Structures are given as structure tokens and as C-alpha cells.
Amino acid sequence: MEKLKRPVFEKPGKDDFFIKLHREVEEKVLKDESLRTKNIIKSISLLLIYVIFYSCILLFGNNTWLLFLFYMLGGFTMIVLFINAFHDAVHGAVFRKPKYNEWFTYTLELFGSNRWLWTRRHISLHHAYPNVQDWDSDIKQSDLVRIFPASPLLSFHKYQHYYMWLVYPFYTLNWLYIRDFKDFFGQKDNYVKRIATIPQKEIYRLFAAKLFNLFYMLAVPMLVLSQPWQTVLYAWLFMHVTASMLGVIALVSTHVDEDAVFPMTDDQGRLGTTWAEHQMIVTKDFSTGSPLANFLFGGFTHHVAHHLFPGVGHTYYPYITPIIKKYAEEYNLPYTNYPFYVAIRSHFRMLKNRGNVGNIMSAGEI
């Protein structure tokens, strides 16, 4: 595995905005335990709803329309449960006791993924170095798509703002059945192996989780229902496509728009900003004023608050964001909040710009 120098942030000064911000958030927001209770109720309820929709597949799935409907609803709930409850639990932000958060992270195994692997990708790489090439695993790219300005420009990238519309609906299938295996067994550009040695037991858990997921989501309905096996398979694929479309809204709206910044390190590995300044520069909010968006996407709508306070549950973020905006204005730091459809449009404009050969000169890349 190639050796890369870890990025280094500047040390905050005495007048650092985050010191004042953190103090005010502690005093005005974090003492409200009712917001933690709200998060616990929401997390457990989402898990129960997922189980209910799965049960409905088995109970009513002999009707083809209901089969597709409950697979779709199960897929939506899977994404919402992942984005809200699992995501917060990984950050230790649902329950007060760490062991309860750890137990809840095993819900990811229900979906066929691996909690150990996802935690290393998200906590140790994405949150540590968001938008930093070769370190941010959450926006790690293949040759299929060009996001980072310093990445090679290939001839077909000029079409990426078209064909990615067809690729994104398969996000969850790629995540569960391609990317997980690449991160466990791949050697080229393997970000996870730069920071951790994968325990042998996690390899067994990876295969066990995927087999268990395929067993209860595919094999059991095929055995229990009178539907042709192909119909169940199509409903399962429909679940992943529709779930991916919901999930991609969160994925593309917070870090990778047309104005996104991708900081580069100098020869000594320094990024030139403090950790908190970096989070402000590379992170965006979307649809923060929408109750529906806040319910569905949790810490992704108020994503700046999440990156500055990752150990705090998403139910606190609507009360933290106004404080962030105040200090962003006072210290002349960037803050962006736009509707999700504007964020998606901006993302595809970014793809168009990154795939344009003319962008090489305009970006100063030789």
C-alpha cells in the first residue's frame, strides 16, 4: 500500500471562531435532553417501520402491486434509517451510553454492509479530511467520474453529466456488492488500508451480513410467496433503484456542487486552515427550512452543523445552525444553504465543468 503523508491542519488561535461557537452551542443548545429523547424515539421507530414494511412484503406480496410498493417503502425506510439513526449512532450521538450506540450500528448488517468498514471510511477519512483528494473516502471516485480538479481528465468525462443520471440509481447495489469488496480486498487506491488493518473477523461478518440480507430479502419472499421468482427479483431491484434515488440527494448536495472547494496540501502536507475552518469551507447545507427534508435526511440538511459537531445528534442541528450562521458572518467564513433541487442541479453542472477539456486551462491544470 502506497504511503501518503497525512494532511495537517493549522492550530487554532486565541480568537478562533470555533472556540466561541462551541461555547455558545454548549450553553444554549446541548443542555436540552428532550432533543436526545426525540432522536432515540425516531431511531427506534424507523427500525420498527423497516420491520413492518418487510413483514408486509410477506403478508401482501402475492399482489404484485403491493409487492413492489412494500419493497419500495422498505428501501426508502432503509435509506432514512441509515441517514438518520445509523449515522448518528456511528458518531455516538443517539444514546448517552456508548455501548447502546455500538449495538445500534449493527443495523447496517441488516442491509448487507459492514459497520466496521463504514465507520473507518466515514469517521477516520471523510470527517477527518473532507474534500481532500486521496483521503476523503466518501467522495472517492473511480475512472468513471471526475470530481477532483487534480484527477486525470478522460475523453468520456465530457458526457458524465449525462450518464451519471443512469449510474446514481444503482448506488446502493454498487455500495453493497462492489465497493465493500473493493475496500476489503482491493489494493489500488485503498484508502481504508492506509489507516487500519482489517480484522479477520470482519471479513467473515461481511460475507455473513450479505448472505443474511439476500436470504431474508430475496430467498424468503421467493419461498413464501406464490409470485414467480423473477417478479420478486425485479421488486428487489426496484427497491434498490428507488432507495438510491432518495439517498443520492443527500450524497450530492453537501460537498460536491459547482462551487465546491477541494483543498490541496503543500509539500509538507499542510492544508493552511484550521480543522473547523476547513469544515466551513468544504461543507454546504440544503433545505434546512423544510420539516420533511429535515426528517428524511437528518444531519445532512444541516450538514455544516454535523461536520462541526459530529458527536451531537441531528435533532439538535436546527438550533445550532443559526449560531453557525452568526459566526460565519462575523468571521467572514462561507456558509451556503440552498434547496435540494438547486443542489442537485449544481452538482451536475460541476460534473459538466469537470468533464470539459476547457476546464483544464481555466483551473490552471497542466
N, C-alpha and C positions, 0 to 999 in steps of 0.2 A: 504494500500500500504506500502511495506517494506521501512524502512528508511535506506539509504546508505549515507555514508559520501562522499561529492563531492571531486573528485581529485583536488589536489593543485599543481600548478607549482612553480618552483623556480623563484625568482625575478632576472631579467637580471642585469648583472654587467655593469660597465662603458665601458668595452671593448666588449660588446655583439655584435656579428656579425650582428644581425638583425637591430641594430641602423644604422650601416654603410650601410648595404644593402638597407634599406628603404630610406635613404638619397640619395643614388645614383640612385635608381629607380625613385624617385621623380624628380630629376634633369634631367635625361637622357631620360625617357620614358613617364611619366604620363602627361607631358605638351602637348603631341601630340593629339589634339582634333579630328584629322581625323580618328584615330583608334576608337574613340567612335562613330563617324558617320558611319563608316563601320559596327559596331556592330548593330546599330539601323536599318540600311538598311537590314542587314542579318536577323535580328529578324522578322521584318515586312514581309519580302519576304517569310520566312519559313511558317509563318501563312497563307499567301495568297496561297502558294503552297499546304498546307494541305486542304484548302477550295476547291481549284481547283481539287485535286485528289478525294475528296468526291463528287464533282459535276460530275466528270467523271464516278463514280460508278452509279449514277442515269441516266446519259445520255447514257452510253455504256454498262451498266451491263447486258443487255439481251444476250450479247455474253459472254458465261461462262468464256472463257479465259481472256477476258478483265475485267470481274467482279473480278476474282482472282488477276489479275495484279494490278488493281487500289486499291483494298483493301490492297495488299502488299505494294504498293508505299505510300498509306496513312499511313500505320503502320510505315514504315521507316521514313516518314516525322514527324510523331508524336514523335518518339524517338529523332530524330535530333533536333526538335523544343524544346523538353523537356530538352535535354542535353545542348543545346546552349542558346536559348533565355529565356525560363522559368527559368532555373538555374541561369543565370546571373541576371535576374530581381529579383529573390528572394534575391539575395545578394545586390540589389540596384545598379547594375553595367551596366545596359543598358542605361537608360535615366538619365539625370542630376537631374531632379525633382523626388523626392521620390514617389509622387502620380502616376506618369506615370509608374514607375516600379511596384507599387502595382496593378494598373489596369491590367498590362500585366500578372501578376501572375495568374489571373483568367483564363488564357488559360488552366491551369491544370484541371479546372472544365469541360472543353470540353471533356477531356479524361476520366472523371468519377471519378477523385480523389478529394482530398480536399486540397486546398492551405495552409490553416491554419495548418493542421496536418503535412503536408510535411515540412513546414517551421520549425516547432518546432523540428521535427526529425533531419532535416539536419543542421540547424544553431545552435540550442541550445545543440545538443547532438553530432552529428558526427564531426562538425568543432571544437567544444569545446574540445572534448576528443576522437580523432580518435584512433582506435585500442585499446581502453581501455575497458576491459570487464565490462558489466553491465551498460555502459554509451554510447557506440557508437551504435546508433540505425541503422545505415546504414549497419553494418555487424552483426547485431543481428541475432542469429542463433536459429533454432528450434532443437529438438532432432534428426531431420533427418540428419543433417550435423554437423560435429565437426570441428570448425575453431580455436577457442581459446585454447591454450595449457592447461589451467586450467579447461576446461569443462569435464564433465563425458565422458568416453570412453565406448560406447555401442558396442555390438558384431557385429552389421550390419555396423558399420562405416568402417570396413575393405573393404567394397565394394563401399564406397561413391565416389571414383574417377571414378567408372563406372556409377553408377546410376544417379549421378548429371548431366551427359550429357543429360539424359532424363528429368530431372527436370527443368533445366535452361530455356528450350524453353517455359515454362509456367510462366515465371517470371511476365509478365505484368498482366496476369489473376490472379495470386496469389496476386499481389500488389493491384489490383483494387477491387477484390471480396472476399478476405480473410483477408489480412493483415490490410487494412484500418479499417475493422470492429473489428479486434482484438485490434488495438490501441485505438479505440474509446470506446469499451465496455469491453475489457478483463481486468482482474485484475492481473493475474500471470505475473511477469516479465514485467510489463508495464512501459517502460522507459519514455514515454511521461507524464504519470500521476505523475512521480516523480518530474517533473519540472513545470507543468502547470495544471490548472483546465480547462477542455474543456468547452467552452461556449455552451449553449444550442442551439444557432442559428447555430453553426457549424454542429451539428447533423442533423438538417433539411437540411442544404446545402449539406451534404454528401449524403443523400438519393436523394435529388433533382438532384444533378450532375450525379449520377449513372443512375437514371431513364431517364434523358435527353440524356445521352450518348447512352444508349440502345435504346432509341426511334429513334434518328436520324441515328445511325449506323446499327441498325437491323430492327426495325419496319418500318421505311420509305422505305428502299430498298425493303422489303418484300411486301409492299403495292404498290409501284410504278412499280416495275419490274415484268415481266412475269415469272421470274425464280421460281422454287419450293422453298418454304421457307427453306428446308433443304440445298439447294445449297447456299443460302445467308448465312445461319448459318455456313456452312463449310468455306466459303470465309472469314467470320469474324474471325473464329478460326485460319485460315491460316494467317491472318493479325497479330494476337497476337503472334503466334509462330515465324514468321519471324522477327517481331519487337523485340521480346525478344532476339533472337539470336544476333541482332545488339547491343542492349542495354547491354547485358551481357559482351561484350568485354570491355566496359568501367567499368563495375562494378567489374570485377575480376582482372583488370590489374593495379590497383593503390595502393592497400593496403594489398592484401592477396595472395602474392606469397610464394614460399618455403623459402625465406629468410626474410619474414615479421617479424616484431618485435611487440609484444603485451605487452607493459609495465604494470607492476603491481604496485599498491600503497603500501606504508608501513602502519604500524598500525595507523599513523596519517593522512593517506590519501595523502601523498606526493608522487609525481612521480619522483622527483630527477633531473628534467631537466626544462629549461625554456619552455614557450609555443612554441617559434619559433624553438628551438632545437628539441622538440617533433615532430613538423610537418615534419622536415627534416628526422627524424629517421624512421617514420612510413609511409611515402608517396613516391611513385615512379612515374616516367614519362614513357610514352610509345610512340613510333613512332613520336617523336617531329619533325623529319625532313620530314615527309610526308605531303604535302599540302592537300591531300584527307583526311587523318586521322584528321588533324587539323580542317578542315571544318566540318567533321561529328561529331567529339567528343568534339570540343570546349575546355573548361577548363579542360578536363580530360586527354588529351595528355600531356599538360604542367601542371600536377596536383600539383607538388610542388609549382609552382608559384601561383596556385589558393589557396592553403592552407595558404601560407604566405601573399597573397594579395587577400583575398576573396571578397573585395569590389571593385575590379578592373575587368573590362570586359575581356573576354578571348582573344579578338583581340590584347590586349597588351602583352599577355604572351610570344609569341615568342621572344620579345625584352627584357623581364625580365629574362627569363631562363638563358641566357649566364652570366648575372650578378650573379645569384644564384650559378651557377657552379663555378665561380671565388671565391666567398666567402666560398663555401663548401670546396674547395681545401685549401684555406688559413687557415681555422679554423678546418680542419680535420673532417669535417662533411660528412655523407653519402649522395651520390646523385646517383640515378640509372635511366637510360633511356634505354629501350630495345624495339625491335619490338613487336607489339601486339601479334603475334603468339607465340613468346617466353614467353611473359607474361601469355598467356593462358596456355601454356604447364607447366609453373612454378606453376600456380595456382593448376592444377590438380595433380602435384607432391606433393604440400602441402597437398591436400586432402588425397593423399595416405599415406603420412607420419603421418598425424593426425589420420588416421584410423588404424594405425599399432600398435598392442599391444606392440611391442618392443620399440615404441617411448615413452612409459611411463618411462622406465628406462633411456633412453638417454636424456629425457627432465628433469629428476630429479623429476618427479611427483610421489607421493606415494599415 
